[in-house]
Amino acid sequence: MRYPHIVLSVTASLCAVIGITSCHTGAGDAAGKAPSIPTAKVAVAQRGNMATAVTLVGQFQPYQVVDVHPKVSGYMEKINVDIGDIVHTGEVLAILDVPELRAQLRQSAYALKQSKEAVARAQQEINRAVALNYALHAESVRLDNAAATQPGLIAQQELDDARAKDLDSQAQIEAATAAMAAAQQHEAAAQADFERYTALENYTYVTAPFDGVVIWRYADTGALIQGGTNTNDSALPIVRVSQSGLLRLRFPVPENDVRTIHIGDVVPVRVDATNHMYYGKVIRFTRSVNFETRTMETEIDIKNPDLTLTPGMYADANLPLDTQKNVITVPISALVMNGDQQTVYLVDKTNHVHVRNVTLGLRGQFLAAVLSGLNVGDRVIDGGQEKYQEGELVEPRIISTSASETTQQTGGMIDMRKEEAVTDASLAPN
């Protein structure tokens, strides 16, 4: 039978096939075990600015608001302004009619004229007394000289009379001088009285204390207006004027951020009502934290020359807090906490990994400031650091990152991306 030969042939063929397959499998395993270099996303350390800011809602207040009262009481003869009118310093807002004041002014003018005439008469009396004294004194001196030259020539009685007249004329000069002083004092009093009534007369012209807007009117023509010095609480002003060319933006700063407030800090302010961004400076703050709200009232001044802004409007102030300029920055995802020490995985020039300790400054949402441990241009692994070991060779793939970041401490209400479309650069402070 031939079957055994067939079986042997098939067996030999299977062995040959199995042997060849085994050889190829061994070669593939050897090739798979060859070493490969892992890739790593790396970010480059850059110089930039880190800042934190807080967005606070504030309300515009007029720089000044004044209820305009007259200094004197009288009837409203004429009122020149109404609600919404723009007024300027010294502009006449209203005129009062005060007949008795005009009479007092005329009387004081007459009294002043009389006192001036009295001074003139007193001066004439002084001049007359001086002239008389000059003549009598000269006569007395001549008689004395003649009596001394020729004794007995002139009677003693005549000499005594001449000396007495001389002394009397000197007394008249002194009396006229005293009368002059009294007349001058009366003139000064009359002058002061006249000036007082003149001032009161001027007060019947009620003027604007500053450039502003009339925001309310209280009186009409013919109304009796009480003077501002009246203690009657029911006395109403004529108008209320608001200085709106410069506004105060007042907002509360949380207690934790009070330490960062500095006079002169530039603050961008967005006003949704006008769809504009403005700039102001921190001008004043209370230096006192409210016991109930734990906030400190802070004000910045905003220029409003065209009166686009209106007192009472709300605004979002992007208040700068901590700032670190010209520092090295890396992505937050490049940082690894090792115990209580922050580290980064540095990729050196030969593409080997090294774990390095760093000291951080401000941290934002995406970036962190590195104060020590890195240099500009250093490459650090960005994410997945647990896959790499100290000294491991990697193939770096550089990713693009920002160098600067401003972080909002709270959910900011200002969309800073709109700034380029709405910023009015002419209002930015120098």
TORKOL-4160 file (C-alpha; in steps of 0.2 Angstrom, whole numbers, padded with zeros to 4 digits, m for minus):
430
<pt num="1" X="0000" Y="0000" Z="0000"/>
<pt num="2" X="0006" Y="0018" Z="m0004"/>
<pt num="3" X="m0004" Y="0027" Z="0010"/>
<pt num="4" X="0011" Y="0028" Z="0022"/>
<pt num="5" X="0021" Y="0037" Z="0009"/>
<pt num="6" X="0008" Y="0050" Z="0007"/>
<pt num="7" X="0007" Y="0053" Z="0026"/>
<pt num="8" X="0025" Y="0056" Z="0027"/>
<pt num="9" X="0025" Y="0068" Z="0013"/>
<pt num="10" X="0011" Y="0078" Z="0021"/>
<pt num="11" X="0020" Y="0078" Z="0038"/>
<pt num="12" X="0036" Y="0084" Z="0030"/>
<pt num="13" X="0027" Y="0098" Z="0021"/>
<pt num="14" X="0019" Y="0104" Z="0037"/>
<pt num="15" X="0035" Y="0104" Z="0046"/>
<pt num="16" X="0043" Y="0114" Z="0033"/>
<pt num="17" X="0029" Y="0127" Z="0033"/>
<pt num="18" X="0029" Y="0128" Z="0052"/>
<pt num="19" X="0047" Y="0130" Z="0052"/>
<pt num="20" X="0047" Y="0145" Z="0040"/>
<pt num="21" X="0032" Y="0153" Z="0050"/>
<pt num="22" X="0042" Y="0152" Z="0066"/>
<pt num="23" X="0057" Y="0160" Z="0058"/>
<pt num="24" X="0047" Y="0175" Z="0052"/>
<pt num="25" X="0038" Y="0177" Z="0069"/>
<pt num="26" X="0054" Y="0178" Z="0078"/>
<pt num="27" X="0061" Y="0191" Z="0066"/>
<pt num="28" X="0045" Y="0202" Z="0069"/>
<pt num="29" X="0047" Y="0201" Z="0088"/>
<pt num="30" X="0065" Y="0207" Z="0087"/>
<pt num="31" X="0060" Y="0222" Z="0076"/>
<pt num="32" X="0046" Y="0227" Z="0088"/>
<pt num="33" X="0057" Y="0227" Z="0103"/>
<pt num="34" X="0068" Y="0241" Z="0095"/>
<pt num="35" X="0068" Y="0257" Z="0106"/>
<pt num="36" X="0057" Y="0272" Z="0100"/>
<pt num="37" X="0057" Y="0291" Z="0106"/>
<pt num="38" X="0041" Y="0297" Z="0114"/>
<pt num="39" X="0034" Y="0314" Z="0108"/>
<pt num="40" X="0030" Y="0328" Z="0121"/>
<pt num="41" X="0020" Y="0345" Z="0119"/>
<pt num="42" X="0032" Y="0359" Z="0126"/>
<pt num="43" X="0029" Y="0377" Z="0129"/>
<pt num="44" X="0042" Y="0390" Z="0128"/>
<pt num="45" X="0045" Y="0401" Z="0143"/>
<pt num="46" X="0042" Y="0420" Z="0138"/>
<pt num="47" X="0043" Y="0437" Z="0146"/>
<pt num="48" X="0026" Y="0445" Z="0149"/>
<pt num="49" X="0014" Y="0454" Z="0161"/>
<pt num="50" X="0003" Y="0446" Z="0174"/>
<pt num="51" X="m0011" Y="0455" Z="0182"/>
<pt num="52" X="m0027" Y="0452" Z="0192"/>
<pt num="53" X="m0042" Y="0463" Z="0191"/>
<pt num="54" X="m0059" Y="0464" Z="0199"/>
<pt num="55" X="m0074" Y="0471" Z="0190"/>
<pt num="56" X="m0085" Y="0481" Z="0201"/>
<pt num="57" X="m0102" Y="0489" Z="0197"/>
<pt num="58" X="m0103" Y="0508" Z="0201"/>
<pt num="59" X="m0114" Y="0522" Z="0199"/>
<pt num="60" X="m0110" Y="0539" Z="0192"/>
<pt num="61" X="m0113" Y="0554" Z="0204"/>
<pt num="62" X="m0111" Y="0572" Z="0199"/>
<pt num="63" X="m0095" Y="0580" Z="0204"/>
<pt num="64" X="m0105" Y="0593" Z="0214"/>
<pt num="65" X="m0124" Y="0596" Z="0217"/>
<pt num="66" X="m0130" Y="0613" Z="0224"/>
<pt num="67" X="m0147" Y="0619" Z="0229"/>
<pt num="68" X="m0146" Y="0637" Z="0223"/>
<pt num="69" X="m0154" Y="0649" Z="0236"/>
<pt num="70" X="m0154" Y="0668" Z="0236"/>
<pt num="71" X="m0145" Y="0678" Z="0250"/>
<pt num="72" X="m0160" Y="0689" Z="0251"/>
<pt num="73" X="m0179" Y="0687" Z="0252"/>
<pt num="74" X="m0190" Y="0694" Z="0238"/>
<pt num="75" X="m0202" Y="0691" Z="0224"/>
<pt num="76" X="m0197" Y="0682" Z="0209"/>
<pt num="77" X="m0196" Y="0695" Z="0195"/>
<pt num="78" X="m0188" Y="0684" Z="0182"/>
<pt num="79" X="m0182" Y="0666" Z="0180"/>
<pt num="80" X="m0171" Y="0662" Z="0165"/>
<pt num="81" X="m0168" Y="0643" Z="0166"/>
<pt num="82" X="m0178" Y="0627" Z="0167"/>
<pt num="83" X="m0174" Y="0609" Z="0169"/>
<pt num="84" X="m0161" Y="0602" Z="0158"/>
<pt num="85" X="m0153" Y="0619" Z="0154"/>
<pt num="86" X="m0134" Y="0620" Z="0153"/>
<pt num="87" X="m0128" Y="0635" Z="0163"/>
<pt num="88" X="m0110" Y="0642" Z="0165"/>
<pt num="89" X="m0102" Y="0650" Z="0180"/>
<pt num="90" X="m0108" Y="0667" Z="0184"/>
<pt num="91" X="m0123" Y="0666" Z="0172"/>
<pt num="92" X="m0139" Y="0674" Z="0179"/>
<pt num="93" X="m0152" Y="0661" Z="0183"/>
<pt num="94" X="m0165" Y="0672" Z="0191"/>
<pt num="95" X="m0169" Y="0690" Z="0197"/>
<pt num="96" X="m0178" Y="0695" Z="0213"/>
<pt num="97" X="m0188" Y="0711" Z="0216"/>
<pt num="98" X="m0184" Y="0718" Z="0233"/>
<pt num="99" X="m0191" Y="0736" Z="0234"/>
<pt num="100" X="m0186" Y="0739" Z="0252"/>
<pt num="101" X="m0168" Y="0734" Z="0248"/>
<pt num="102" X="m0167" Y="0747" Z="0234"/>
<pt num="103" X="m0173" Y="0760" Z="0246"/>
<pt num="104" X="m0160" Y="0756" Z="0259"/>
<pt num="105" X="m0147" Y="0756" Z="0245"/>
<pt num="106" X="m0152" Y="0774" Z="0240"/>
<pt num="107" X="m0152" Y="0779" Z="0258"/>
<pt num="108" X="m0135" Y="0772" Z="0261"/>
<pt num="109" X="m0129" Y="0781" Z="0246"/>
<pt num="110" X="m0135" Y="0798" Z="0252"/>
<pt num="111" X="m0127" Y="0795" Z="0269"/>
<pt num="112" X="m0111" Y="0791" Z="0261"/>
<pt num="113" X="m0112" Y="0807" Z="0251"/>
<pt num="114" X="m0115" Y="0817" Z="0266"/>
<pt num="115" X="m0101" Y="0809" Z="0276"/>
<pt num="116" X="m0089" Y="0813" Z="0261"/>
<pt num="117" X="m0095" Y="0831" Z="0262"/>
<pt num="118" X="m0092" Y="0832" Z="0281"/>
<pt num="119" X="m0075" Y="0826" Z="0278"/>
<pt num="120" X="m0072" Y="0840" Z="0265"/>
<pt num="121" X="m0079" Y="0853" Z="0278"/>
<pt num="122" X="m0067" Y="0846" Z="0291"/>
<pt num="123" X="m0053" Y="0847" Z="0280"/>
<pt num="124" X="m0057" Y="0865" Z="0276"/>
<pt num="125" X="m0058" Y="0869" Z="0295"/>
<pt num="126" X="m0041" Y="0862" Z="0297"/>
<pt num="127" X="m0034" Y="0872" Z="0283"/>
<pt num="128" X="m0042" Y="0888" Z="0290"/>
<pt num="129" X="m0035" Y="0884" Z="0308"/>
<pt num="130" X="m0018" Y="0881" Z="0301"/>
<pt num="131" X="m0018" Y="0898" Z="0291"/>
<pt num="132" X="m0024" Y="0907" Z="0307"/>
<pt num="133" X="m0011" Y="0899" Z="0318"/>
<pt num="134" X="0002" Y="0904" Z="0305"/>
<pt num="135" X="m0002" Y="0922" Z="0306"/>
<pt num="136" X="m0005" Y="0923" Z="0325"/>
<pt num="137" X="0011" Y="0913" Z="0328"/>
<pt num="138" X="0021" Y="0925" Z="0317"/>
<pt num="139" X="0014" Y="0940" Z="0326"/>
<pt num="140" X="0018" Y="0933" Z="0343"/>
<pt num="141" X="0036" Y="0930" Z="0338"/>
<pt num="142" X="0038" Y="0948" Z="0331"/>
<pt num="143" X="0032" Y="0955" Z="0347"/>
<pt num="144" X="0043" Y="0944" Z="0357"/>
<pt num="145" X="0058" Y="0949" Z="0347"/>
<pt num="146" X="0054" Y="0968" Z="0348"/>
<pt num="147" X="0051" Y="0967" Z="0367"/>
<pt num="148" X="0068" Y="0958" Z="0368"/>
<pt num="149" X="0077" Y="0971" Z="0358"/>
<pt num="150" X="0069" Y="0986" Z="0366"/>
<pt num="151" X="0063" Y="0982" Z="0384"/>
<pt num="152" X="0047" Y="0992" Z="0388"/>
<pt num="153" X="0043" Y="0996" Z="0370"/>
<pt num="154" X="0028" Y="0984" Z="0370"/>
<pt num="155" X="0016" Y="0982" Z="0385"/>
<pt num="156" X="0016" Y="0965" Z="0393"/>
<pt num="157" X="m0002" Y="0964" Z="0391"/>
<pt num="158" X="m0001" Y="0965" Z="0372"/>
<pt num="159" X="0013" Y="0952" Z="0373"/>
<pt num="160" X="0002" Y="0940" Z="0383"/>
<pt num="161" X="m0013" Y="0943" Z="0372"/>
<pt num="162" X="m0002" Y="0938" Z="0356"/>
<pt num="163" X="0004" Y="0922" Z="0365"/>
<pt num="164" X="m0014" Y="0917" Z="0370"/>
<pt num="165" X="m0020" Y="0919" Z="0352"/>
<pt num="166" X="m0006" Y="0909" Z="0346"/>
<pt num="167" X="m0010" Y="0895" Z="0358"/>
<pt num="168" X="m0028" Y="0896" Z="0354"/>
<pt num="169" X="m0025" Y="0894" Z="0336"/>
<pt num="170" X="m0015" Y="0879" Z="0339"/>
<pt num="171" X="m0029" Y="0871" Z="0349"/>
<pt num="172" X="m0041" Y="0875" Z="0335"/>
<pt num="173" X="m0030" Y="0865" Z="0323"/>
<pt num="174" X="m0030" Y="0850" Z="0335"/>
<pt num="175" X="m0049" Y="0852" Z="0337"/>
<pt num="176" X="m0051" Y="0853" Z="0318"/>
<pt num="177" X="m0040" Y="0837" Z="0316"/>
<pt num="178" X="m0051" Y="0828" Z="0329"/>
<pt num="179" X="m0066" Y="0833" Z="0319"/>
<pt num="180" X="m0058" Y="0827" Z="0303"/>
<pt num="181" X="m0055" Y="0810" Z="0311"/>
<pt num="182" X="m0073" Y="0808" Z="0317"/>
<pt num="183" X="m0079" Y="0813" Z="0300"/>
<pt num="184" X="m0068" Y="0800" Z="0292"/>
<pt num="185" X="m0074" Y="0787" Z="0303"/>
<pt num="186" X="m0092" Y="0792" Z="0299"/>
<pt num="187" X="m0087" Y="0791" Z="0281"/>
<pt num="188" X="m0080" Y="0773" Z="0283"/>
<pt num="189" X="m0095" Y="0767" Z="0292"/>
<pt num="190" X="m0106" Y="0775" Z="0278"/>
<pt num="191" X="m0095" Y="0767" Z="0265"/>
<pt num="192" X="m0097" Y="0750" Z="0273"/>
<pt num="193" X="m0115" Y="0752" Z="0275"/>
<pt num="194" X="m0116" Y="0757" Z="0256"/>
<pt num="195" X="m0106" Y="0742" Z="0251"/>
<pt num="196" X="m0117" Y="0730" Z="0262"/>
<pt num="197" X="m0133" Y="0736" Z="0253"/>
<pt num="198" X="m0124" Y="0735" Z="0236"/>
<pt num="199" X="m0119" Y="0717" Z="0240"/>
<pt num="200" X="m0137" Y="0713" Z="0245"/>
<pt num="201" X="m0143" Y="0722" Z="0229"/>
<pt num="202" X="m0131" Y="0711" Z="0219"/>
<pt num="203" X="m0139" Y="0696" Z="0228"/>
<pt num="204" X="m0155" Y="0699" Z="0219"/>
<pt num="205" X="m0146" Y="0693" Z="0204"/>
<pt num="206" X="m0145" Y="0674" Z="0207"/>
<pt num="207" X="m0130" Y="0667" Z="0197"/>
<pt num="208" X="m0124" Y="0649" Z="0193"/>
<pt num="209" X="m0109" Y="0644" Z="0205"/>
<pt num="210" X="m0101" Y="0633" Z="0192"/>
<pt num="211" X="m0103" Y="0625" Z="0174"/>
<pt num="212" X="m0117" Y="0613" Z="0175"/>
<pt num="213" X="m0135" Y="0607" Z="0171"/>
<pt num="214" X="m0151" Y="0613" Z="0180"/>
<pt num="215" X="m0158" Y="0596" Z="0186"/>
<pt num="216" X="m0173" Y="0604" Z="0195"/>
<pt num="217" X="m0183" Y="0620" Z="0196"/>
<pt num="218" X="m0193" Y="0625" Z="0212"/>
<pt num="219" X="m0199" Y="0642" Z="0209"/>
<pt num="220" X="m0209" Y="0652" Z="0196"/>
<pt num="221" X="m0211" Y="0670" Z="0192"/>
<pt num="222" X="m0220" Y="0680" Z="0206"/>
<pt num="223" X="m0216" Y="0668" Z="0220"/>
<pt num="224" X="m0210" Y="0674" Z="0236"/>
<pt num="225" X="m0193" Y="0667" Z="0239"/>
<pt num="226" X="m0185" Y="0666" Z="0256"/>
<pt num="227" X="m0167" Y="0671" Z="0258"/>
<pt num="228" X="m0154" Y="0657" Z="0261"/>
<pt num="229" X="m0150" Y="0664" Z="0278"/>
<pt num="230" X="m0167" Y="0660" Z="0284"/>
<pt num="231" X="m0168" Y="0647" Z="0297"/>
<pt num="232" X="m0185" Y="0641" Z="0291"/>
<pt num="233" X="m0183" Y="0623" Z="0285"/>
<pt num="234" X="m0197" Y="0625" Z="0273"/>
<pt num="235" X="m0188" Y="0638" Z="0262"/>
<pt num="236" X="m0185" Y="0631" Z="0245"/>
<pt num="237" X="m0171" Y="0634" Z="0233"/>
<pt num="238" X="m0174" Y="0642" Z="0216"/>
<pt num="239" X="m0165" Y="0628" Z="0206"/>
<pt num="240" X="m0154" Y="0613" Z="0209"/>
<pt num="241" X="m0138" Y="0613" Z="0198"/>
<pt num="242" X="m0127" Y="0598" Z="0195"/>
<pt num="243" X="m0109" Y="0599" Z="0189"/>
<pt num="244" X="m0109" Y="0585" Z="0176"/>
<pt num="245" X="m0094" Y="0589" Z="0165"/>
<pt num="246" X="m0084" Y="0579" Z="0177"/>
<pt num="247" X="m0092" Y="0564" Z="0186"/>
<pt num="248" X="m0088" Y="0553" Z="0201"/>
<pt num="249" X="m0089" Y="0535" Z="0198"/>
<pt num="250" X="m0092" Y="0528" Z="0215"/>
<pt num="251" X="m0090" Y="0509" Z="0219"/>
<pt num="252" X="m0087" Y="0498" Z="0234"/>
<pt num="253" X="m0071" Y="0488" Z="0235"/>
<pt num="254" X="m0071" Y="0472" Z="0244"/>
<pt num="255" X="m0061" Y="0471" Z="0260"/>
<pt num="256" X="m0048" Y="0459" Z="0253"/>
<pt num="257" X="m0044" Y="0470" Z="0239"/>
<pt num="258" X="m0042" Y="0487" Z="0249"/>
<pt num="259" X="m0023" Y="0485" Z="0250"/>
<pt num="260" X="m0021" Y="0486" Z="0231"/>
<pt num="261" X="m0030" Y="0502" Z="0229"/>
<pt num="262" X="m0018" Y="0517" Z="0225"/>
<pt num="263" X="m0021" Y="0535" Z="0220"/>
<pt num="264" X="m0018" Y="0537" Z="0202"/>
<pt num="265" X="m0022" Y="0520" Z="0196"/>
<pt num="266" X="m0029" Y="0520" Z="0178"/>
<pt num="267" X="m0046" Y="0511" Z="0178"/>
<pt num="268" X="m0055" Y="0506" Z="0162"/>
<pt num="269" X="m0074" Y="0509" Z="0164"/>
<pt num="270" X="m0087" Y="0502" Z="0152"/>
<pt num="271" X="m0104" Y="0510" Z="0151"/>
<pt num="272" X="m0117" Y="0498" Z="0143"/>
<pt num="273" X="m0130" Y="0513" Z="0142"/>
<pt num="274" X="m0118" Y="0522" Z="0130"/>
<pt num="275" X="m0109" Y="0507" Z="0123"/>
<pt num="276" X="m0092" Y="0515" Z="0126"/>
<pt num="277" X="m0076" Y="0512" Z="0136"/>
<pt num="278" X="m0070" Y="0527" Z="0146"/>
<pt num="279" X="m0054" Y="0529" Z="0157"/>
<pt num="280" X="m0052" Y="0537" Z="0174"/>
<pt num="281" X="m0040" Y="0538" Z="0188"/>
<pt num="282" X="m0043" Y="0533" Z="0206"/>
<pt num="283" X="m0044" Y="0550" Z="0215"/>
<pt num="284" X="m0050" Y="0546" Z="0232"/>
<pt num="285" X="m0056" Y="0533" Z="0244"/>
<pt num="286" X="m0063" Y="0533" Z="0261"/>
<pt num="287" X="m0049" Y="0523" Z="0270"/>
<pt num="288" X="m0062" Y="0515" Z="0280"/>
<pt num="289" X="m0071" Y="0498" Z="0278"/>
<pt num="290" X="m0090" Y="0498" Z="0281"/>
<pt num="291" X="m0094" Y="0487" Z="0296"/>
<pt num="292" X="m0109" Y="0480" Z="0288"/>
<pt num="293" X="m0104" Y="0477" Z="0269"/>
<pt num="294" X="m0085" Y="0475" Z="0273"/>
<pt num="295" X="m0082" Y="0486" Z="0258"/>
<pt num="296" X="m0073" Y="0503" Z="0256"/>
<pt num="297" X="m0081" Y="0517" Z="0245"/>
<pt num="298" X="m0069" Y="0522" Z="0231"/>
<pt num="299" X="m0071" Y="0535" Z="0218"/>
<pt num="300" X="m0063" Y="0538" Z="0201"/>
<pt num="301" X="m0066" Y="0554" Z="0190"/>
<pt num="302" X="m0072" Y="0552" Z="0173"/>
<pt num="303" X="m0072" Y="0567" Z="0160"/>
<pt num="304" X="m0089" Y="0570" Z="0152"/>
<pt num="305" X="m0086" Y="0586" Z="0142"/>
<pt num="306" X="m0101" Y="0582" Z="0130"/>
<pt num="307" X="m0112" Y="0576" Z="0144"/>
<pt num="308" X="m0114" Y="0559" Z="0136"/>
<pt num="309" X="m0115" Y="0551" Z="0153"/>
<pt num="310" X="m0129" Y="0555" Z="0165"/>
<pt num="311" X="m0128" Y="0555" Z="0184"/>
<pt num="312" X="m0136" Y="0539" Z="0190"/>
<pt num="313" X="m0130" Y="0528" Z="0176"/>
<pt num="314" X="m0122" Y="0511" Z="0181"/>
<pt num="315" X="m0104" Y="0507" Z="0175"/>
<pt num="316" X="m0093" Y="0492" Z="0176"/>
<pt num="317" X="m0075" Y="0497" Z="0183"/>
<pt num="318" X="m0061" Y="0485" Z="0179"/>
<pt num="319" X="m0051" Y="0489" Z="0194"/>
<pt num="320" X="m0032" Y="0483" Z="0193"/>
<pt num="321" X="m0026" Y="0473" Z="0208"/>
<pt num="322" X="m0009" Y="0464" Z="0209"/>
<pt num="323" X="0002" Y="0467" Z="0194"/>
<pt num="324" X="0019" Y="0459" Z="0189"/>
<pt num="325" X="0027" Y="0466" Z="0174"/>
<pt num="326" X="0041" Y="0459" Z="0163"/>
<pt num="327" X="0041" Y="0442" Z="0172"/>
<pt num="328" X="0044" Y="0424" Z="0164"/>
<pt num="329" X="0027" Y="0416" Z="0161"/>
<pt num="330" X="0023" Y="0398" Z="0157"/>
<pt num="331" X="0006" Y="0389" Z="0155"/>
<pt num="332" X="m0003" Y="0383" Z="0171"/>
<pt num="333" X="m0003" Y="0365" Z="0163"/>
<pt num="334" X="0016" Y="0365" Z="0164"/>
<pt num="335" X="0016" Y="0365" Z="0183"/>
<pt num="336" X="0017" Y="0350" Z="0193"/>
<pt num="337" X="0015" Y="0350" Z="0212"/>
<pt num="338" X="0028" Y="0339" Z="0220"/>
<pt num="339" X="0024" Y="0338" Z="0239"/>
<pt num="340" X="0024" Y="0357" Z="0244"/>
<pt num="341" X="0035" Y="0362" Z="0229"/>
<pt num="342" X="0030" Y="0367" Z="0212"/>
<pt num="343" X="0040" Y="0359" Z="0198"/>
<pt num="344" X="0041" Y="0359" Z="0179"/>
<pt num="345" X="0048" Y="0346" Z="0167"/>
<pt num="346" X="0061" Y="0355" Z="0158"/>
<pt num="347" X="0067" Y="0349" Z="0140"/>
<pt num="348" X="0085" Y="0353" Z="0138"/>
<pt num="349" X="0095" Y="0357" Z="0122"/>
<pt num="350" X="0098" Y="0338" Z="0119"/>
<pt num="351" X="0079" Y="0335" Z="0122"/>
<pt num="352" X="0081" Y="0326" Z="0138"/>
<pt num="353" X="0069" Y="0328" Z="0152"/>
<pt num="354" X="0074" Y="0336" Z="0169"/>
<pt num="355" X="0063" Y="0340" Z="0184"/>
<pt num="356" X="0066" Y="0357" Z="0190"/>
<pt num="357" X="0059" Y="0367" Z="0205"/>
<pt num="358" X="0052" Y="0384" Z="0202"/>
<pt num="359" X="0045" Y="0399" Z="0213"/>
<pt num="360" X="0029" Y="0406" Z="0207"/>
<pt num="361" X="0022" Y="0423" Z="0207"/>
<pt num="362" X="0004" Y="0428" Z="0201"/>
<pt num="363" X="m0006" Y="0414" Z="0194"/>
<pt num="364" X="m0020" Y="0417" Z="0182"/>
<pt num="365" X="m0032" Y="0405" Z="0173"/>
<pt num="366" X="m0020" Y="0400" Z="0160"/>
<pt num="367" X="m0003" Y="0407" Z="0164"/>
<pt num="368" X="0008" Y="0408" Z="0179"/>
<pt num="369" X="0023" Y="0420" Z="0183"/>
<pt num="370" X="0039" Y="0411" Z="0187"/>
<pt num="371" X="0050" Y="0421" Z="0198"/>
<pt num="372" X="0065" Y="0409" Z="0199"/>
<pt num="373" X="0070" Y="0392" Z="0192"/>
<pt num="374" X="0068" Y="0396" Z="0173"/>
<pt num="375" X="0075" Y="0407" Z="0160"/>
<pt num="376" X="0067" Y="0415" Z="0144"/>
<pt num="377" X="0067" Y="0402" Z="0130"/>
<pt num="378" X="0067" Y="0387" Z="0142"/>
<pt num="379" X="0056" Y="0373" Z="0135"/>
<pt num="380" X="0044" Y="0364" Z="0148"/>
<pt num="381" X="0032" Y="0350" Z="0145"/>
<pt num="382" X="0014" Y="0355" Z="0144"/>
<pt num="383" X="0003" Y="0342" Z="0151"/>
<pt num="384" X="0004" Y="0323" Z="0154"/>
<pt num="385" X="0021" Y="0325" Z="0164"/>
<pt num="386" X="0017" Y="0308" Z="0173"/>
<pt num="387" X="0022" Y="0299" Z="0157"/>
<pt num="388" X="0040" Y="0306" Z="0157"/>
<pt num="389" X="0055" Y="0302" Z="0168"/>
<pt num="390" X="0071" Y="0311" Z="0173"/>
<pt num="391" X="0084" Y="0310" Z="0159"/>
<pt num="392" X="0072" Y="0303" Z="0147"/>
<pt num="393" X="0075" Y="0307" Z="0128"/>
<pt num="394" X="0059" Y="0315" Z="0120"/>
<pt num="395" X="0054" Y="0322" Z="0104"/>
<pt num="396" X="0048" Y="0340" Z="0108"/>
<pt num="397" X="0033" Y="0347" Z="0099"/>
<pt num="398" X="0032" Y="0366" Z="0102"/>
<pt num="399" X="0015" Y="0374" Z="0105"/>
<pt num="400" X="0010" Y="0392" Z="0104"/>
<pt num="401" X="0005" Y="0401" Z="0121"/>
<pt num="402" X="0002" Y="0419" Z="0126"/>
<pt num="403" X="0015" Y="0428" Z="0136"/>
<pt num="404" X="0003" Y="0439" Z="0146"/>
<pt num="405" X="m0014" Y="0437" Z="0155"/>
<pt num="406" X="m0025" Y="0448" Z="0165"/>
<pt num="407" X="m0037" Y="0438" Z="0177"/>
<pt num="408" X="m0053" Y="0443" Z="0183"/>
<pt num="409" X="m0055" Y="0439" Z="0201"/>
<pt num="410" X="m0074" Y="0439" Z="0200"/>
<pt num="411" X="m0086" Y="0436" Z="0185"/>
<pt num="412" X="m0081" Y="0452" Z="0176"/>
<pt num="413" X="m0095" Y="0461" Z="0168"/>
<pt num="414" X="m0084" Y="0470" Z="0156"/>
<pt num="415" X="m0081" Y="0462" Z="0139"/>
<pt num="416" X="m0063" Y="0469" Z="0136"/>
<pt num="417" X="m0064" Y="0462" Z="0118"/>
<pt num="418" X="m0076" Y="0476" Z="0113"/>
<pt num="419" X="m0063" Y="0489" Z="0118"/>
<pt num="420" X="m0056" Y="0491" Z="0101"/>
<pt num="421" X="m0073" Y="0495" Z="0094"/>
<pt num="422" X="m0079" Y="0507" Z="0107"/>
<pt num="423" X="m0064" Y="0515" Z="0116"/>
<pt num="424" X="m0064" Y="0534" Z="0115"/>
<pt num="425" X="m0045" Y="0537" Z="0116"/>
<pt num="426" X="m0047" Y="0556" Z="0119"/>
<pt num="427" X="m0054" Y="0553" Z="0136"/>
<pt num="428" X="m0040" Y="0542" Z="0142"/>
<pt num="429" X="m0029" Y="0551" Z="0155"/>
<pt num="430" X="m0011" Y="0556" Z="0150"/>
